[in-house]
Amino acid sequence: MSESSEAAQPRWEYFVTPLLLHNEAQILNNWGAQGWELVQIIEGPAGGNVAYLKRRA
């Protein structure tokens, strides 16, 4: 890869958070207001939902 194509590649940071069943929309809206984009929600290993989010670093 050339230096110019590497510079054009976005860099991301990731965040994982549990979602409380009664507050899912509020939790996601709060993270979205801080620039986080939802990637996926899955069931966590201990039960309950876990959200995976990303934003440009």
Phi, psi and omega per residue, in radians:
M1 nan 2.460 3.112
S2 -1.443 2.867 -3.138
E3 -1.077 -0.656 -3.115
S4 -1.181 -0.654 3.129
S5 -1.265 -0.558 3.067
E6 -1.175 -0.671 -3.136
A7 -1.172 -0.507 -3.116
A8 -1.388 -0.278 -3.126
Q9 -1.288 2.203 3.108
P10 -1.210 2.608 3.035
R11 -1.895 2.448 -3.054
W12 -2.128 2.616 2.914
E13 -2.061 2.656 -3.028
Y14 -2.165 2.672 -3.141
F15 -2.486 2.407 3.118
V16 -2.111 2.284 -3.114
T17 -2.500 2.472 3.027
P18 -1.258 2.615 3.100
L19 -1.928 2.165 3.062
L20 -1.332 2.324 -3.013
L21 -0.989 -0.639 -3.082
H22 -1.547 -0.046 -3.040
N23 -2.287 0.361 -3.007
E24 -0.991 -0.872 -3.087
A25 -1.105 -0.746 -3.134
Q26 -1.113 -0.747 3.121
I27 -1.065 -0.859 -3.116
L28 -1.155 -0.665 3.087
N29 -1.119 -0.675 3.102
N30 -1.095 -0.797 3.120
W31 -1.178 -0.668 3.107
G32 -1.080 -0.661 3.114
A33 -1.125 -0.367 3.110
Q34 -1.660 0.147 3.068
G35 1.663 0.075 -3.137
W36 -1.462 2.423 3.100
E37 -1.939 2.296 3.132
L38 -1.229 2.255 3.096
V39 -1.755 -0.795 -3.043
Q40 -2.869 2.621 2.970
I41 -2.126 2.238 3.095
I42 -2.326 2.900 3.053
E43 -1.332 2.266 -3.122
G44 -1.298 2.860 -3.108
P45 -1.111 -0.472 3.131
A46 -1.754 0.239 -3.064
G47 1.587 2.978 -3.082
G48 1.344 2.920 -3.114
N49 -1.663 2.570 3.093
V50 -2.208 2.298 3.139
A51 -1.794 2.392 3.043
Y52 -1.913 2.192 -3.081
L53 -2.218 2.766 3.078
K54 -2.490 2.752 2.982
R55 -2.685 2.792 3.111
R56 -1.116 2.396 -3.130
A57 -1.387 nan nan
